[in-house]
Amino acid sequence: MSLTALEVKNISCPGDKKQIKKHDANGLFLIVKNNQSKLWRMRYKYATKHQELALGKYPTITLHEARKMVDEARILLAKGINPSEEKRERKRAANVGDRAFKVVALKWWEQQKDSWTKDHKDRINRWILQDAKSIGDLAIDKIDAGHITELMLKIEASGTPKKCPVILSVINRIFGYALAHRLTRTNPAQGLPLSDIIKPLPKVKHMPAVVKPDELAKLINDIDNSEGGTFCTVEALKLLPRLFLRPNELRCLKWEYIDFDDRIIRIPAEEMKKSREHLVPLAEQVIKHLKQVKDVTGYSEFVFPNARDASKPISKNVLTNRLRDLGYSADVVSAHGFRSTASTILHEKGWNHEIIEVQLAHLTGTATSRAYNRSIYLKERRKMMQEWADFLSFFNHKQGKQLS
């Protein structure tokens, strides 16, 4: 006789027994234990063997719901599918959620992001969610070298092979995190022979830079005196050759970093490529220029705010685009190339290599000296930056005379 909802509710196990079974229909039965817990089970035959399928606990699973689950299991049996195996697969799939590569990678990213610049943080997030999308939903302990090889080939085929080594390095670190948290036992990214997987990468090209005095004179004159372009783009490009900053550091420059009284820019570590605070002494000409800019853009926290949204800096490519508008192609000069220009000419003029490197924010000295002496060579650097500004002003003035 089939069970009723009332019977299921009231049934109990006698005190002299550990458990009893009450049968319904189609193999469904209820186990009632002496602690009065009630468990639904289904008995069925698959591949000539009798098996049991756990359906859940009453009252979480009602009699009606248990019968519905039995009907679903019978449909699977009719298709030749073992209901118990199907249940295990669903459970494994559900458990993948916490172990999916994307989930683990974002936990690692969340842990690391405060040590990176905003651009680097966004870049790695994009690599995880977009470039590594093909392995994102795979359980991290199921990913092997073949999956990563396929990912590298896919990135190469997309036309961005230079991403392969850096993304592989990030994946390697993510697996290191997974190993430490016992989410996997292997790291398939470690030791993967990338050079045998994708074609050889083209040799690194140095940023084009103008280093001949007569060419530099014309370039500075064109930058300082040519009409056209938005205010922030024009003024930012005028300052770029005079500050030794990377284009991204200049475009993200904030007024709070500039100390007009001390005649210096203090850029915090999180805004620098090497994650170290950087000091930029200001020449007379640069101070005057910055004060003029502040009269126009002082309403924003950024020295060079975005025209559409003052809470953001100018866009990434505006400085390079400005150079192209002035007639300078990519193989002649780049926005980043002004650093090479300054380095080359100052070395030729006899300035100490260490002083130049410090001003370029390159790593110099021991780790201890870098950590505790952020103002290293500051007196000499003040003198050098003023001399460099005078040098460019002289070239600009001289070129202007020649052109007139």
C-alpha contacts under 8 A as a table, 3 or more apart, distances in Angstrom:
res1	aa1	res2	aa2	distance
1	M	23	H	7.87
1	M	24	D	6.80
2	S	23	H	7.03
2	S	24	D	4.43
2	S	25	A	6.10
3	L	7	E	6.47
3	L	8	V	6.86
3	L	22	K	7.80
3	L	23	H	7.16
3	L	24	D	5.27
4	T	7	E	5.13
4	T	8	V	6.27
4	T	63	L	7.72
5	A	8	V	5.19
5	A	9	K	6.26
5	A	62	T	7.91
5	A	63	L	6.19
6	L	9	K	5.07
6	L	10	N	6.24
7	E	10	N	5.26
7	E	11	I	5.76
8	V	11	I	5.50
8	V	63	L	7.54
11	I	32	V	7.80
12	S	32	V	6.46
12	S	33	K	7.80
12	S	34	N	7.65
12	S	36	Q	6.02
13	C	17	K	6.83
13	C	18	K	7.53
13	C	19	Q	6.00
13	C	20	I	6.19
13	C	32	V	5.82
13	C	33	K	5.84
13	C	34	N	5.12
13	C	35	N	7.89
13	C	36	Q	6.35
14	P	17	K	5.67
14	P	19	Q	7.97
14	P	34	N	6.85
15	G	18	K	7.64
15	G	34	N	6.42
17	K	20	I	7.35
17	K	34	N	6.66
18	K	33	K	5.89
18	K	34	N	5.16
19	Q	31	I	6.72
19	Q	32	V	5.41
19	Q	33	K	4.09
19	Q	34	N	5.59
20	I	31	I	5.84
20	I	32	V	5.33
20	I	33	K	6.56
21	K	29	F	6.62
21	K	30	L	5.54
21	K	31	I	4.66
21	K	32	V	6.28
22	K	29	F	5.49
22	K	30	L	5.09
22	K	31	I	6.61
22	K	32	V	7.88
23	H	27	G	7.53
23	H	28	L	6.15
23	H	29	F	4.10
23	H	30	L	6.30
24	D	27	G	7.10
24	D	28	L	5.29
24	D	29	F	5.38
24	D	30	L	7.85
25	A	28	L	5.43
25	A	29	F	7.57
26	N	42	M	7.99
26	N	70	V	7.37
27	G	42	M	5.16
27	G	43	R	4.78
27	G	44	Y	6.24
27	G	70	V	7.98
28	L	40	W	7.29
28	L	41	R	5.89
28	L	42	M	4.45
28	L	43	R	6.51
28	L	66	A	7.83
28	L	67	R	7.27
28	L	70	V	6.95
29	F	40	W	6.06
29	F	41	R	5.46
29	F	42	M	6.21
29	F	43	R	7.88
30	L	38	K	6.55
30	L	39	L	5.62
30	L	40	W	4.75
30	L	41	R	6.18
31	I	38	K	5.57
31	I	39	L	5.07
31	I	40	W	6.41
31	I	41	R	7.40
32	V	36	Q	6.02
32	V	37	S	5.90
32	V	38	K	4.59
32	V	39	L	6.62
33	K	36	Q	5.08
33	K	37	S	5.49
33	K	38	K	6.52
34	N	37	S	7.44
37	S	57	K	7.74
37	S	58	Y	7.61
38	K	57	K	5.89
38	K	58	Y	5.36
38	K	59	P	7.86
39	L	54	A	7.84
39	L	55	L	7.65
39	L	56	G	6.01
39	L	57	K	4.53
39	L	58	Y	6.01
40	W	54	A	6.31
40	W	55	L	5.29
40	W	56	G	5.53
40	W	57	K	5.99
40	W	58	Y	7.07
40	W	61	I	7.98
40	W	66	A	7.02
41	R	52	E	6.51
41	R	53	L	5.62
41	R	54	A	4.80
41	R	55	L	5.58
41	R	56	G	7.63
42	M	52	E	5.47
42	M	53	L	5.06
42	M	54	A	6.64
42	M	55	L	7.21
42	M	70	V	6.91
43	R	50	H	7.01
43	R	51	Q	5.83
43	R	52	E	4.56
43	R	53	L	6.54
44	Y	50	H	5.69
44	Y	51	Q	5.53
44	Y	52	E	6.33
44	Y	53	L	7.96
45	K	48	T	6.15
45	K	49	K	5.37
45	K	50	H	4.34
45	K	51	Q	5.98
46	Y	49	K	5.35
46	Y	50	H	6.39
46	Y	51	Q	7.08
46	Y	77	L	7.53
46	Y	82	N	6.67
52	E	84	S	7.80
53	L	83	P	7.24
53	L	84	S	5.77
55	L	61	I	7.90
55	L	66	A	6.75
55	L	69	M	7.30
56	G	60	T	7.40
56	G	61	I	6.06
57	K	60	T	5.73
57	K	61	I	5.72
58	Y	61	I	4.95
58	Y	62	T	6.00
59	P	62	T	5.49
61	I	65	E	5.86
61	I	66	A	6.20
62	T	65	E	5.14
62	T	66	A	6.09
63	L	66	A	5.08
63	L	67	R	6.24
64	H	67	R	5.29
64	H	68	K	6.34
65	E	68	K	5.00
65	E	69	M	6.25
66	A	69	M	5.11
66	A	70	V	6.31
67	R	70	V	5.01
67	R	71	D	6.33
68	K	71	D	5.10
68	K	72	E	6.40
69	M	72	E	5.06
69	M	73	A	6.19
70	V	73	A	4.99
70	V	74	R	6.16
71	D	74	R	5.08
71	D	75	I	6.41
72	E	75	I	5.16
72	E	76	L	6.52
73	A	76	L	5.10
73	A	77	L	6.32
73	A	83	P	5.55
74	R	77	L	4.99
74	R	78	A	6.22
75	I	78	A	5.07
75	I	79	K	6.52
76	L	79	K	5.09
76	L	80	G	6.40
76	L	81	I	5.04
76	L	82	N	6.77
76	L	83	P	6.27
77	L	80	G	4.93
77	L	81	I	5.11
77	L	82	N	6.06
77	L	83	P	6.89
78	A	81	I	7.37
81	I	85	E	7.84
81	I	86	E	7.28
82	N	85	E	5.37
82	N	86	E	6.26
83	P	86	E	4.98
83	P	87	K	6.15
84	S	87	K	5.11
84	S	88	R	6.36
85	E	88	R	5.07
85	E	89	E	6.26
86	E	89	E	5.13
86	E	90	R	6.31
87	K	90	R	5.14
87	K	91	K	6.24
88	R	91	K	5.05
88	R	92	R	6.16
89	E	92	R	5.05
89	E	93	A	6.11
90	R	93	A	5.04
90	R	94	A	6.14
91	K	94	A	5.06
91	K	95	N	6.16
92	R	95	N	5.07
92	R	96	V	6.30
93	A	96	V	5.21
93	A	97	G	7.40
94	A	97	G	5.89
95	N	98	D	6.31
95	N	99	R	7.07
96	V	99	R	4.91
96	V	100	A	5.38
96	V	138	L	7.37
96	V	139	A	5.32
97	G	100	A	5.35
97	G	103	V	7.30
97	G	137	D	7.93
97	G	139	A	7.72
98	D	103	V	6.26
98	D	104	V	7.22
99	R	103	V	6.63
99	R	104	V	6.25
99	R	139	A	5.12
99	R	140	I	5.82
99	R	141	D	7.65
99	R	183	L	6.79
100	A	103	V	5.30
100	A	104	V	6.27
100	A	136	G	6.45
100	A	137	D	5.20
100	A	138	L	5.18
100	A	139	A	4.18
100	A	140	I	5.54
101	F	104	V	5.21
101	F	105	A	5.82
101	F	135	I	6.63
101	F	136	G	4.99
101	F	137	D	6.15
101	F	138	L	5.86
101	F	139	A	5.82
101	F	140	I	4.80
102	K	105	A	5.04
102	K	106	L	6.12
102	K	128	I	6.74
102	K	129	L	7.03
102	K	133	K	7.91
102	K	135	I	7.69
102	K	136	G	4.40
102	K	137	D	6.30
103	V	106	L	5.30
103	V	107	K	6.36
103	V	136	G	7.81
104	V	107	K	5.14
104	V	108	W	6.36
104	V	140	I	7.70
104	V	174	I	7.43
104	V	178	A	7.03
105	A	108	W	5.10
105	A	109	W	6.12
105	A	128	I	6.91
105	A	174	I	5.71
106	L	109	W	4.75
106	L	110	E	5.95
106	L	125	N	7.62
106	L	128	I	7.60
107	K	110	E	5.06
107	K	111	Q	6.31
108	W	111	Q	5.12
108	W	112	Q	6.30
108	W	174	I	6.35
108	W	177	Y	6.61
109	W	112	Q	5.14
109	W	113	K	5.66
109	W	124	I	7.81
109	W	125	N	7.24
110	E	113	K	5.51
110	E	114	D	7.95
111	Q	114	D	7.50
112	Q	115	S	5.95
112	Q	116	W	7.36
113	K	116	W	5.38
113	K	121	K	5.73
114	D	117	T	7.81
115	S	270	E	6.99
115	S	275	S	7.63
116	W	120	H	5.99
116	W	121	K	5.76
116	W	270	E	6.27
116	W	275	S	7.31
117	T	120	H	5.25
117	T	121	K	6.04
117	T	270	E	5.10
117	T	271	E	5.43
117	T	272	M	6.96
117	T	273	K	7.30
117	T	275	S	7.68
118	K	121	K	5.03
118	K	122	D	6.13
118	K	270	E	7.93
118	K	271	E	7.60
119	D	122	D	5.20
119	D	123	R	6.03
120	H	123	R	4.96
120	H	124	I	6.24
121	K	124	I	5.47
121	K	125	N	6.28
122	D	125	N	5.07
122	D	126	R	6.13
123	R	126	R	5.11
123	R	127	W	6.30
124	I	127	W	4.95
124	I	128	I	6.27
124	I	170	V	7.93
125	N	128	I	5.22
125	N	129	L	6.22
126	R	129	L	5.25
126	R	130	Q	5.50
126	R	131	D	6.94
127	W	130	Q	5.47
127	W	131	D	4.68
127	W	132	A	6.03
127	W	167	I	6.88
128	I	131	D	6.17
128	I	132	A	5.18
128	I	133	K	6.84
128	I	136	G	7.66
129	L	132	A	6.21
129	L	133	K	5.61
129	L	136	G	7.33
130	Q	133	K	5.04
131	D	134	S	7.84
131	D	155	I	7.14
132	A	135	I	5.93
132	A	136	G	6.28
132	A	151	L	6.91
133	K	136	G	4.84
133	K	137	D	7.73
134	S	137	D	7.52
134	S	151	L	6.92
135	I	138	L	5.38
135	I	143	I	7.66
135	I	147	H	7.13
135	I	148	I	7.92
135	I	151	L	7.72
138	L	142	K	6.84
138	L	143	I	6.77
139	A	142	K	5.32
139	A	143	I	6.73
140	I	143	I	5.43
140	I	175	F	7.98
140	I	178	A	7.82
140	I	183	L	7.22
140	I	184	T	6.59
141	D	183	L	6.63
141	D	184	T	4.58
141	D	185	R	7.01
141	D	186	T	7.36
143	I	146	G	7.94
143	I	147	H	6.09
143	I	148	I	7.65
143	I	188	P	7.41
144	D	147	H	5.52
144	D	148	I	6.79
144	D	188	P	5.38
145	A	148	I	5.20
145	A	149	T	6.00
145	A	188	P	4.85
145	A	189	A	6.55
145	A	192	L	7.28
146	G	149	T	4.99
146	G	150	E	6.16
147	H	150	E	5.21
147	H	151	L	6.31
148	I	151	L	4.91
148	I	152	M	6.22
148	I	188	P	7.68
148	I	189	A	7.04
149	T	152	M	5.15
149	T	153	L	6.28
149	T	197	I	6.91
150	E	153	L	5.14
150	E	154	K	6.11
151	L	154	K	5.02
151	L	155	I	6.24
152	M	155	I	5.16
152	M	156	E	6.21
152	M	164	C	5.84
152	M	168	L	7.87
152	M	197	I	7.66
152	M	198	I	7.34
153	L	156	E	5.01
153	L	157	A	6.05
153	L	197	I	7.27
153	L	198	I	6.44
154	K	157	A	5.03
154	K	158	S	6.25
155	I	158	S	5.14
155	I	159	G	6.98
155	I	160	T	6.05
155	I	161	P	6.12
155	I	163	K	7.32
155	I	164	C	6.66
156	E	159	G	5.52
156	E	160	T	5.51
156	E	161	P	4.22
156	E	162	K	7.95
156	E	164	C	7.15
156	E	198	I	6.97
157	A	160	T	7.40
157	A	161	P	7.58
158	S	161	P	7.77
160	T	163	K	5.85
160	T	164	C	7.73
161	P	164	C	5.44
161	P	198	I	7.84
161	P	201	L	7.13
162	K	165	P	6.72
162	K	166	V	7.73
162	K	201	L	6.86
163	K	166	V	5.56
163	K	167	I	5.92
164	C	167	I	5.30
164	C	168	L	5.91
165	P	168	L	5.09
165	P	169	S	6.13
165	P	194	L	7.37
166	V	169	S	5.00
166	V	170	V	6.34
167	I	170	V	5.00
167	I	171	I	6.16
168	L	171	I	5.03
168	L	172	N	6.12
168	L	189	A	6.81
169	S	172	N	5.03
169	S	173	R	6.43
170	V	173	R	5.12
170	V	174	I	6.25
171	I	174	I	4.98
171	I	175	F	6.23
171	I	189	A	6.62
172	N	175	F	5.25
172	N	176	G	6.29
172	N	187	N	7.11
172	N	189	A	5.12
172	N	190	Q	6.00
173	R	176	G	4.86
173	R	177	Y	6.35
174	I	177	Y	5.06
174	I	178	A	6.28
175	F	178	A	4.79
175	F	179	L	6.02
175	F	184	T	7.87
175	F	186	T	7.89
175	F	187	N	5.60
175	F	189	A	7.56
176	G	179	L	5.14
176	G	180	A	6.28
176	G	187	N	7.10
177	Y	180	A	5.15
177	Y	181	H	6.37
178	A	181	H	5.16
178	A	182	R	6.08
178	A	183	L	5.01
178	A	184	T	5.93
179	L	182	R	5.01
179	L	183	L	5.96
179	L	184	T	5.39
179	L	185	R	6.06
179	L	186	T	7.10
179	L	187	N	7.57
180	A	183	L	7.75
182	R	185	R	6.89
184	T	187	N	7.80
187	N	190	Q	5.69
188	P	191	G	7.81
188	P	192	L	7.12
189	A	192	L	5.45
193	P	196	D	5.49
193	P	197	I	6.65
194	L	197	I	4.97
194	L	198	I	6.29
195	S	198	I	5.91
195	S	199	K	6.91
195	S	200	P	6.45
196	D	199	K	7.52
207	M	333	V	7.42
207	M	334	S	6.32
207	M	336	H	6.49
207	M	337	G	5.22
207	M	340	S	7.82
208	P	330	A	7.15
208	P	331	D	5.83
208	P	332	V	5.55
208	P	333	V	4.57
208	P	334	S	5.58
208	P	337	G	5.46
209	A	332	V	6.45
209	A	333	V	4.69
209	A	334	S	6.50
209	A	337	G	4.44
209	A	338	F	6.22
209	A	340	S	6.19
209	A	341	T	5.70
210	V	215	E	6.57
210	V	216	L	5.91
210	V	332	V	6.96
210	V	333	V	6.19
210	V	337	G	7.54
210	V	338	F	7.61
210	V	341	T	5.88
211	V	215	E	7.36
211	V	216	L	6.50
211	V	341	T	5.22
211	V	344	T	6.81
211	V	345	I	6.73
212	K	215	E	5.39
212	K	216	L	6.03
213	P	216	L	5.02
213	P	217	A	6.03
214	D	217	A	5.09
214	D	218	K	6.49
215	E	218	K	5.28
215	E	219	L	6.22
216	L	219	L	4.97
216	L	220	I	6.09
216	L	395	F	7.81
217	A	220	I	5.37
217	A	221	N	6.19
217	A	392	L	7.49
217	A	395	F	4.91
217	A	396	N	5.78
217	A	398	K	7.77
217	A	399	Q	5.86
218	K	221	N	5.12
218	K	222	D	6.10
218	K	396	N	7.51
218	K	399	Q	6.28
219	L	222	D	5.13
219	L	223	I	6.20
220	I	223	I	5.08
220	I	224	D	6.02
220	I	238	K	7.92
220	I	392	L	7.21
220	I	395	F	7.62
220	I	396	N	6.02
221	N	224	D	5.17
221	N	225	N	5.77
221	N	226	S	7.71
221	N	395	F	7.93
221	N	396	N	5.08
221	N	399	Q	6.64
221	N	400	G	6.77
222	D	225	N	5.44
222	D	226	S	5.23
222	D	326	L	7.07
223	I	226	S	6.00
223	I	234	V	7.57
223	I	237	L	6.91
223	I	238	K	6.04
223	I	326	L	7.66
224	D	238	K	5.87
226	S	326	L	7.72
229	G	233	T	6.61
229	G	234	V	6.09
229	G	322	R	7.27
230	T	233	T	5.42
230	T	234	V	6.13
231	F	234	V	5.33
231	F	235	E	6.07
232	C	235	E	5.25
232	C	236	A	5.79
232	C	304	F	5.31
232	C	305	P	7.20
232	C	314	I	7.52
233	T	236	A	5.25
233	T	237	L	6.19
233	T	304	F	7.76
233	T	314	I	7.64
233	T	318	V	6.34
233	T	319	L	6.26
233	T	322	R	7.16
234	V	237	L	5.39
234	V	238	K	6.41
234	V	322	R	7.54
235	E	238	K	5.05
235	E	239	L	6.48
235	E	293	V	7.49
236	A	239	L	5.23
236	A	240	L	6.13
236	A	250	L	7.42
236	A	251	R	7.38
236	A	304	F	7.03
236	A	319	L	7.54
237	L	240	L	5.09
237	L	241	P	7.40
237	L	319	L	6.09
237	L	322	R	7.85
238	K	241	P	6.77
238	K	242	R	7.67
239	L	242	R	5.28
239	L	243	L	6.35
239	L	286	V	7.20
240	L	243	L	5.64
240	L	244	F	6.71
240	L	245	L	6.65
240	L	247	P	7.20
240	L	250	L	7.10
240	L	335	A	7.85
240	L	338	F	7.30
241	P	244	F	6.25
241	P	338	F	5.36
241	P	339	R	7.31
241	P	342	A	7.68
242	R	286	V	7.40
242	R	385	M	7.69
242	R	388	W	7.22
242	R	389	A	6.04
242	R	392	L	7.98
243	L	280	V	7.05
243	L	282	L	7.84
243	L	385	M	7.83
244	F	338	F	7.09
244	F	339	R	5.33
244	F	342	A	7.31
244	F	359	Q	7.13
244	F	360	L	6.00
245	L	249	E	5.98
245	L	250	L	6.02
245	L	339	R	7.25
245	L	360	L	7.07
246	R	249	E	5.20
246	R	250	L	6.36
246	R	336	H	6.01
246	R	339	R	7.49
247	P	250	L	5.19
247	P	251	R	6.19
247	P	319	L	7.58
247	P	335	A	6.30
247	P	336	H	6.08
248	N	251	R	5.21
248	N	252	C	6.15
248	N	316	K	6.97
249	E	252	C	5.33
249	E	253	L	6.07
249	E	271	E	6.92
249	E	272	M	6.97
250	L	253	L	5.07
251	R	303	V	7.73
251	R	304	F	6.20
251	R	313	P	5.99
251	R	314	I	6.03
251	R	315	S	7.74
251	R	316	K	7.66
252	C	302	F	6.62
252	C	303	V	7.72
252	C	304	F	7.53
252	C	313	P	5.64
252	C	314	I	7.79
253	L	257	Y	7.21
253	L	267	I	7.81
253	L	302	F	5.92
253	L	303	V	5.81
253	L	304	F	7.35
254	K	257	Y	5.59
254	K	258	I	7.37
254	K	301	E	5.52
254	K	302	F	4.27
254	K	303	V	5.28
255	W	258	I	5.45
255	W	298	G	7.72
255	W	301	E	5.87
255	W	302	F	6.04
255	W	303	V	5.70
256	E	259	D	7.63
256	E	301	E	7.37
257	Y	265	I	5.48
257	Y	266	R	5.03
257	Y	267	I	5.77
257	Y	268	P	7.88
258	I	263	R	7.82
258	I	264	I	6.17
258	I	265	I	4.47
258	I	266	R	6.42
259	D	262	D	5.46
259	D	263	R	5.72
259	D	264	I	5.36
259	D	265	I	6.01
259	D	266	R	7.64
260	F	263	R	4.69
260	F	264	I	6.58
260	F	287	I	7.09
263	R	281	P	6.21
263	R	282	L	5.29
263	R	283	A	7.70
263	R	287	I	7.30
264	I	279	L	6.71
264	I	280	V	5.53
264	I	281	P	4.44
264	I	282	L	5.26
265	I	278	H	7.97
265	I	279	L	5.62
265	I	280	V	4.89
265	I	281	P	6.41
265	I	282	L	7.23
266	R	277	E	7.01
266	R	278	H	5.86
266	R	279	L	4.81
266	R	280	V	6.60
267	I	271	E	6.64
267	I	272	M	7.25
267	I	277	E	5.68
267	I	278	H	5.17
267	I	279	L	6.45
268	P	271	E	5.74
268	P	272	M	6.98
268	P	276	R	7.02
268	P	277	E	4.62
268	P	278	H	6.66
269	A	272	M	5.30
269	A	274	K	7.59
269	A	275	S	4.45
269	A	276	R	4.07
269	A	277	E	4.11
269	A	278	H	7.06
270	E	273	K	7.99
270	E	275	S	5.45
270	E	276	R	7.27
270	E	277	E	7.81
271	E	275	S	7.00
272	M	275	S	5.02
272	M	276	R	6.22
272	M	277	E	7.04
272	M	278	H	7.40
273	K	276	R	7.84
274	K	361	A	7.73
274	K	362	H	7.84
274	K	363	L	7.86
277	E	374	R	6.98
278	H	361	A	6.69
278	H	374	R	7.05
279	L	359	Q	7.75
279	L	374	R	7.46
279	L	375	S	7.03
280	V	359	Q	7.07
281	P	378	L	7.74
281	P	381	R	6.86
281	P	382	R	5.21
281	P	385	M	6.64
282	L	286	V	5.92
282	L	287	I	6.15
282	L	382	R	7.14
282	L	385	M	6.91
282	L	386	Q	7.32
283	A	286	V	5.21
283	A	287	I	6.31
283	A	382	R	7.47
283	A	385	M	6.04
283	A	386	Q	4.59
283	A	389	A	6.42
284	E	287	I	5.27
284	E	288	K	6.33
284	E	386	Q	7.08
285	Q	288	K	5.25
285	Q	289	H	6.16
285	Q	389	A	6.89
286	V	289	H	4.95
286	V	290	L	6.04
286	V	389	A	7.77
287	I	290	L	5.17
287	I	291	K	6.22
288	K	291	K	5.30
288	K	292	Q	6.44
289	H	292	Q	5.21
289	H	293	V	6.36
290	L	293	V	4.98
290	L	294	K	6.13
291	K	294	K	5.02
291	K	295	D	6.49
292	Q	295	D	5.33
292	Q	296	V	7.13
293	V	296	V	5.37
293	V	297	T	6.14
293	V	298	G	7.67
293	V	303	V	7.50
294	K	297	T	5.05
294	K	298	G	4.55
294	K	303	V	7.07
295	D	298	G	5.90
296	V	299	Y	7.71
297	T	300	S	5.91
297	T	302	F	7.71
297	T	303	V	6.30
297	T	304	F	6.87
297	T	305	P	7.16
298	G	301	E	7.20
298	G	302	F	7.98
298	G	303	V	7.18
300	S	303	V	7.09
300	S	305	P	6.48
300	S	310	A	5.83
300	S	311	S	6.75
301	E	305	P	7.81
301	E	311	S	7.18
302	F	305	P	5.19
302	F	310	A	7.65
302	F	311	S	7.50
302	F	312	K	7.29
302	F	313	P	6.09
303	V	313	P	7.96
304	F	313	P	5.86
304	F	314	I	6.02
305	P	309	D	7.29
305	P	310	A	4.96
305	P	311	S	6.92
305	P	312	K	5.82
305	P	313	P	4.32
305	P	314	I	5.33
306	N	309	D	5.26
306	N	310	A	5.25
306	N	311	S	7.43
306	N	312	K	5.53
306	N	313	P	4.84
306	N	314	I	4.20
306	N	315	S	6.85
307	A	310	A	6.39
307	A	314	I	7.30
309	D	312	K	5.76
310	A	313	P	7.08
314	I	318	V	7.25
315	S	318	V	5.86
316	K	319	L	7.55
317	N	320	T	5.42
317	N	321	N	6.04
318	V	321	N	4.98
318	V	322	R	6.01
319	L	322	R	5.06
319	L	323	L	6.47
319	L	335	A	6.19
320	T	323	L	5.16
320	T	324	R	6.44
320	T	334	S	6.25
320	T	335	A	5.41
321	N	324	R	5.01
321	N	325	D	6.20
322	R	325	D	4.98
322	R	326	L	6.32
323	L	326	L	5.06
323	L	327	G	6.59
323	L	328	Y	5.52
323	L	329	S	7.55
323	L	333	V	7.88
323	L	334	S	7.52
323	L	335	A	7.61
324	R	327	G	5.09
324	R	328	Y	4.97
324	R	329	S	5.68
324	R	330	A	7.55
325	D	328	Y	7.34
328	Y	332	V	6.15
328	Y	333	V	6.44
329	S	332	V	5.44
329	S	333	V	6.63
330	A	333	V	5.75
330	A	334	S	6.05
331	D	334	S	7.81
333	V	337	G	6.07
334	S	337	G	4.93
334	S	338	F	7.40
335	A	338	F	6.36
336	H	339	R	6.25
336	H	340	S	7.82
337	G	340	S	5.23
337	G	341	T	6.34
338	F	341	T	4.82
338	F	342	A	6.20
339	R	342	A	5.25
339	R	343	S	6.14
339	R	360	L	7.20
340	S	343	S	5.01
340	S	344	T	5.95
341	T	344	T	5.37
341	T	345	I	6.23
342	A	345	I	5.42
342	A	346	L	5.88
342	A	388	W	7.99
343	S	346	L	5.36
343	S	347	H	6.06
343	S	356	I	6.55
344	T	347	H	5.33
344	T	348	E	6.31
345	I	348	E	4.96
345	I	349	K	6.17
346	L	349	K	4.90
346	L	350	G	6.43
346	L	351	W	5.63
346	L	356	I	7.61
346	L	388	W	7.99
347	H	350	G	5.16
347	H	351	W	5.31
347	H	352	N	7.12
347	H	353	H	6.77
347	H	356	I	7.93
348	E	351	W	7.52
351	W	355	I	7.35
351	W	356	I	7.19
351	W	384	M	7.97
352	N	355	I	5.42
352	N	356	I	6.54
353	H	356	I	5.25
353	H	357	E	6.16
354	E	357	E	5.09
354	E	358	V	6.12
354	E	364	T	7.15
355	I	358	V	5.28
355	I	359	Q	6.35
355	I	377	Y	6.26
355	I	380	E	7.26
355	I	381	R	6.50
356	I	359	Q	5.21
356	I	360	L	6.25
356	I	381	R	7.85
357	E	360	L	5.00
357	E	361	A	6.36
357	E	362	H	5.36
357	E	363	L	7.53
357	E	364	T	7.11
358	V	361	A	5.02
358	V	362	H	5.74
358	V	363	L	7.20
358	V	364	T	6.70
358	V	376	I	7.74
358	V	377	Y	7.94
359	Q	362	H	7.56
359	Q	381	R	6.95
363	L	370	R	7.70
364	T	370	R	7.12
365	G	369	S	6.20
365	G	370	R	6.52
366	T	369	S	5.24
366	T	370	R	6.21
367	A	370	R	5.12
367	A	371	A	6.15
368	T	371	A	5.16
368	T	372	Y	6.24
369	S	372	Y	5.36
369	S	373	N	5.46
370	R	373	N	5.65
370	R	374	R	6.38
371	A	374	R	6.84
373	N	376	I	5.41
375	S	378	L	5.20
377	Y	380	E	5.29
377	Y	381	R	5.94
378	L	381	R	4.91
378	L	382	R	6.10
379	K	382	R	5.29
379	K	383	K	6.59
380	E	383	K	5.17
380	E	384	M	6.15
381	R	384	M	4.87
381	R	385	M	5.99
382	R	385	M	5.32
382	R	386	Q	6.29
383	K	386	Q	5.28
383	K	387	E	6.18
384	M	387	E	5.04
384	M	388	W	6.05
385	M	388	W	5.00
385	M	389	A	6.16
386	Q	389	A	5.11
386	Q	390	D	6.15
387	E	390	D	5.06
387	E	391	F	6.03
388	W	391	F	4.92
388	W	392	L	6.32
389	A	392	L	5.22
389	A	393	S	6.13
390	D	393	S	4.98
390	D	394	F	6.02
391	F	394	F	5.20
391	F	395	F	6.29
392	L	395	F	5.03
392	L	396	N	6.03
393	S	396	N	5.02
393	S	397	H	6.06
394	F	397	H	5.12
394	F	398	K	5.96
395	F	398	K	5.05
395	F	399	Q	5.90
396	N	399	Q	5.21
396	N	400	G	6.01
397	H	400	G	5.08
397	H	401	K	6.37
398	K	401	K	5.25
398	K	402	Q	6.41
399	Q	402	Q	5.03
399	Q	403	L	6.13
400	G	403	L	5.15
400	G	404	S	6.19
401	K	404	S	5.16
